[in-house]
């Protein structure tokens, strides 16, 4: 038989759906650093904003914590509320007392008392703050005890009955507010330090979201208690016009509390959204979300190549 008449054999190309090809293409590829950084940029930016929010909240919570602890120009202006007794009208005055610069000083009282989270300060209009009590944990301001102890013998004042009625509520609210502010500050600090961990996996957003919710709840409740307590106390003391006592709420303290609450809330919302959105590094490596573009599948052959027949060799 002549050589030219020998049958010609064609070399078969590997089928696209063969097990070997599927085994090779099913393995996820490792993205290069540039691609990884570009794909997770949105998540990185969200984490940076979250950390910044926690940082701002921590700064203002610290100001709330240390406010009114000393009689300096800065700390002495940060208080929940301030009682002005300079023109108080007494029920009785002993005849041996001589008139001083103000009625309060004549009775043995100070012109004003202002309350912070850890202590209270007192002073005179002419001299400013003259004394601040020692900072005490779970502090609460008892105006009846403090004012009655400072009155000279024979002098008396008629405190409104509303003050006596709210003393127990004031005690409980002050203790809760103290604990919530302190724990909220610590949680914000921990979340700020560990927040970058969320970049690696969306699963980390679940525990972070829970902690962020607890922190937000604590700070919010403490802020609401501080606001309500100051306003109620002001109303109780100023409701009796014949006592002639005025009370002012601390604008700076209120602003610091609500700013800290707002930034803590924003950070919580960001951490909650990161659990469902924004590609993480784990998504890129496992092929989820943005990482699916890196793992070719058998059906991902370009259309220009689908219609071509496998090459044959004679």
C-alpha positions in Angstrom: 0.0 0.0 0.0 1.4 3.4 -0.9 2.2 5.8 1.8 -0.1 8.4 0.3 -3.1 6.1 0.9 -2.5 5.8 4.7 -5.4 7.2 6.7 -4.9 10.6 8.1 -5.4 11.0 11.9 -6.5 14.2 13.5 -5.2 15.4 16.8 -8.1 16.0 19.2 -8.0 19.1 21.3 -9.0 18.8 24.9 -12.8 19.3 25.3 -13.8 22.5 27.1 -15.9 20.6 29.5 -13.4 17.9 30.5 -12.8 17.2 34.2 -9.1 18.4 33.9 -10.1 21.7 32.5 -12.8 22.2 35.1 -10.4 21.3 37.9 -7.9 23.9 36.7 -10.4 26.7 36.2 -12.3 26.1 39.4 -9.4 27.1 41.5 -9.7 30.8 42.6 -6.8 33.0 41.5 -5.0 35.2 43.9 -5.5 38.9 42.9 -2.5 41.1 42.7 -2.0 43.8 45.4 -3.0 46.6 42.9 -6.3 44.9 42.0 -7.0 44.1 45.6 -6.5 47.6 46.7 -8.6 49.0 43.9 -11.5 46.6 44.5 -11.6 47.3 48.3 -11.1 51.0 48.1 -14.7 51.8 48.9 -14.6 49.7 52.0 -11.3 51.3 53.0 -12.8 54.7 52.7 -15.9 53.7 54.7 -13.7 52.3 57.5 -11.6 55.5 57.6 -14.8 57.6 57.9 -16.0 55.3 60.7 -12.7 55.6 62.6 -12.8 59.4 62.2 -16.4 59.5 63.6 -15.3 57.4 66.6 -12.3 59.7 67.2 -14.5 62.8 67.2 -17.0 61.1 69.5 -14.2 60.1 71.9 -12.8 63.6 72.1 -16.2 65.1 73.0 -17.0 62.2 75.5 -13.7 62.9 77.2 -14.8 66.6 77.5 -18.1 65.5 79.0 -16.2 63.2 81.5 -13.7 65.8 82.7 -16.1 68.8 82.6 -16.5 70.7 85.9 -13.8 68.6 87.6 -11.7 71.8 88.1 -12.4 75.5 88.4 -10.3 76.5 85.4 -11.6 78.7 82.6 -12.1 75.7 80.2 -13.3 72.9 82.5 -15.3 75.3 84.7 -17.6 76.2 81.8 -18.6 72.6 81.1 -21.5 71.7 83.4 -25.0 70.1 83.2 -26.8 72.9 85.1 -26.0 75.9 87.2 -28.0 77.2 90.2 -28.0 81.0 90.9 -28.8 81.7 94.5 -27.4 85.2 94.7 -30.8 86.8 95.1 -32.5 84.0 97.1 -35.3 85.1 99.4 -35.0 83.4 102.8 -37.8 82.4 105.2 -35.9 83.6 108.2 -32.7 85.5 108.9 -31.0 85.7 112.3 -30.5 89.2 113.6 -26.8 88.7 114.2 -26.0 88.4 110.5 -24.5 91.4 108.7 -25.4 92.0 105.1 -22.8 90.9 102.6 -22.4 91.4 98.8 -25.3 89.1 98.1 -28.2 87.6 100.1 -26.8 84.1 99.5 -23.5 85.0 101.0 -25.3 86.7 104.0 -27.0 83.3 104.7 -23.8 81.4 104.4 -24.5 80.1 100.9 -22.5 80.6 97.7 -23.9 82.6 94.8 -23.9 79.7 92.4 -23.6 75.9 92.3 -22.8 74.0 89.1 -23.0 70.3 88.5 -20.7 68.0 86.5 -20.5 64.2 86.0 -18.1 63.6 88.8 -18.6 66.5 91.3 -20.0 70.0 91.8 -18.4 73.4 92.1 -19.5 76.5 94.0 -18.4 80.1 94.0 -19.3 83.8 94.1 -20.1 86.2 91.3 -17.2 88.4 92.3 -14.6 85.7 92.8 -15.7 83.0 90.4 -15.4 79.3 91.4 -13.9 79.0 94.8 -14.3 75.3 95.5 -14.9 72.0 93.7 -15.7 68.8 95.5 -13.5 65.8 95.1 -14.5 63.8 92.0 -16.4 60.7 93.0 -17.7 57.8 91.0 -21.4 57.5 90.7 -21.8 61.1 91.9 -25.1 62.7 92.2 -26.0 66.2 93.3 -28.2 66.5 96.4 -29.1 70.2 96.6 -31.1 69.8 99.9 -28.2 68.3 101.8 -25.6 70.7 100.4 -27.6 73.9 100.9 -28.9 73.1 104.3 -25.4 72.2 105.6 -24.0 75.5 104.4 -26.7 77.7 105.9 -25.8 79.7 109.0 -27.5 78.8 112.3 -31.0 80.4 112.4 -31.3 80.9 108.7 -33.6 78.9 106.5 -34.9 78.7 103.0 -38.1 77.2 101.5 -37.0 74.7 98.9 -39.7 73.7 96.4 -41.5 70.4 97.2 -40.8 69.3 93.6 -37.1 69.1 94.5 -37.7 66.6 97.3 -40.0 64.6 95.0 -37.3 64.1 92.3 -34.3 63.4 94.5 -34.7 59.6 94.2 -35.2 59.9 90.4 -32.2 62.2 90.2 -30.1 59.8 92.2 -30.9 56.8 89.9 -30.6 58.8 86.7 -27.2 60.2 87.7 -25.8 56.8 88.4 -27.1 55.3 85.1 -25.8 58.3 83.2 -22.4 58.1 84.8 -22.0 54.4 84.0 -23.4 54.7 80.4 -21.1 57.6 79.5 -18.0 55.7 80.9 -18.8 52.4 79.2 -19.7 54.1 75.9 -16.4 56.0 75.9 -14.5 52.7 76.4 -16.5 50.9 73.6 -15.9 53.8 71.2 -12.2 53.6 71.9 -12.1 49.8 71.3 -14.1 50.1 68.1 -11.9 52.8 66.7 -8.8 50.6 67.3 -10.2 47.4 65.9 -12.4 48.8 63.1 -9.7 48.2 60.3 -10.2 44.4 60.9 -13.6 44.7 59.0 -11.6 45.3 55.8 -10.6 41.6 55.6 -14.1 40.1 55.8 -17.7 41.1 55.9 -18.3 38.5 58.6 -16.4 40.8 61.0 -19.1 43.4 60.5 -21.6 41.3 62.5 -19.8 41.5 65.9 -18.7 45.0 65.2 -22.2 46.1 64.3 -23.5 44.6 67.6 -20.8 46.4 69.6 -21.4 49.6 67.7 -25.2 49.4 68.4 -24.5 48.8 72.2 -22.1 51.8 72.2 -24.6 54.0 70.4 -27.4 53.0 72.7 -25.4 53.7 75.9 -24.2 57.1 74.7 -27.7 58.1 73.5 -29.4 57.0 76.7 -26.8 58.8 78.8 -27.3 62.0 76.7 -31.0 61.9 77.0 -30.8 61.4 80.8 -28.4 64.3 81.2 -30.6 66.5 79.1 -33.9 65.5 80.8 -32.3 65.7 84.3 -31.0 69.3 83.8 -34.3 70.5 82.3 -36.4 68.9 85.0 -34.2 70.2 87.8 -34.4 73.7 86.3 -38.1 73.6 86.1 -38.4 72.3 89.7 -36.3 75.1 91.2 -37.7 78.0 89.1 -41.3 77.0 89.5 -41.5 78.7 93.0 -41.3 82.4 92.3 -41.1 83.5 95.9 -37.8 81.6 96.3 -36.2 83.8 93.5 -33.8 81.1 92.4 -32.7 80.8 88.7 -31.1 77.8 87.0 -29.3 77.6 83.6 -28.4 74.5 81.6 -24.9 74.1 80.4 -24.9 74.9 76.6 -21.3 73.5 76.1 -22.1 70.3 77.9 -25.3 69.8 75.9 -23.4 70.5 72.7 -20.6 68.0 73.5 -23.0 65.3 74.5 -25.1 65.5 71.4 -22.2 65.8 69.0 -20.6 62.7 70.6 -24.0 60.9 70.2 -24.3 62.0 66.5 -20.9 60.8 65.5 -21.3 57.5 67.4 -24.6 57.0 65.5 -23.0 57.7 62.1 -20.2 55.2 62.9 -22.7 52.6 63.8 -24.6 53.0 60.6 -21.4 52.7 58.6 -20.5 49.5 60.4 -24.0 48.1 59.8 -23.8 48.8 56.1 -20.4 47.1 55.7 -22.0 43.8 56.6 -23.9 43.8 53.3 -22.1 46.2 51.0 -18.6 47.0 49.8 -16.2 44.2 48.7 -13.8 42.9 51.3 -10.5 41.1 50.8 -12.1 37.7 51.6 -14.6 38.4 48.8 -11.8 38.9 46.3 -10.0 35.7 47.3 -13.1 33.5 47.4 -14.7 34.9 44.2 -17.7 36.6 45.8 -18.9 40.0 44.8 -16.0 41.9 43.1 -13.8 38.8 43.2 -15.9 36.8 40.8 -14.3 38.6 37.9 -11.0 37.0 38.7 -12.1 33.4 38.4 -12.8 32.3 34.8 -15.4 29.6 34.3 -15.9 27.2 31.3 -18.6 29.5 30.0 -16.4 32.6 30.1 -14.8 31.9 26.7 -15.0 35.0 24.6 -17.6 35.0 21.9 -15.0 35.5 19.2 -13.5 32.1 20.1 -16.8 30.1 20.5 -17.4 29.9 16.8 -13.9 28.7 15.8 -13.4 25.0 15.1 -10.4 23.3 16.8 -7.3 23.3 14.7 -6.5 20.0 12.9 -3.2 18.7 11.8 -2.8 16.4 9.0 
